[in-house]
Amino acid sequence: QVQLVESGGGLVQAGGSLTLSCAASERKYAMGWFRQAPGREREFVAAIKWSDSSTYYTDSVKGRFTISKDSAKNTVYLQMNSLKPEDTADYYCAATNRRSTWMNKNYEYWGQGTQVTVSS
């Protein structure tokens, strides 16, 4: 069972930045970030493959968020810039071994989540 521990959430003003971290107990094929706003379904945000650092983003965060990894630390980061109130959500780190769907769905392993609040 993969253990995923997120950190770095908090309160920030619109236009500000935050960096989320996710430490994994072991590597799977890919890691991703998802978010869930109050009253809404969980949605994909970004993903990265351990092997070659390929990345994939949902359209609403392209150009503002950057996913990266530190293989030596088994840690994945989500750098969030130019934050907007609509980015407010609980952010979840996830891992998958499913090579056909790593870009945005069917993740098997989940962290406990970290809250991000963007004030206007």
Salt bridges, closest charged atoms under 4 A:
GLU26 OE1 - LYS28 NZ 3.08
GLU43 OE2 - ARG35 NE 2.62
ASP52 OD2 - LYS49 NZ 3.57
ASP59 OD1 - LYS62 NZ 2.98
ASP87 OD1 - ARG35 NH1 2.92
ASP87 OD2 - ARG64 NH1 2.72
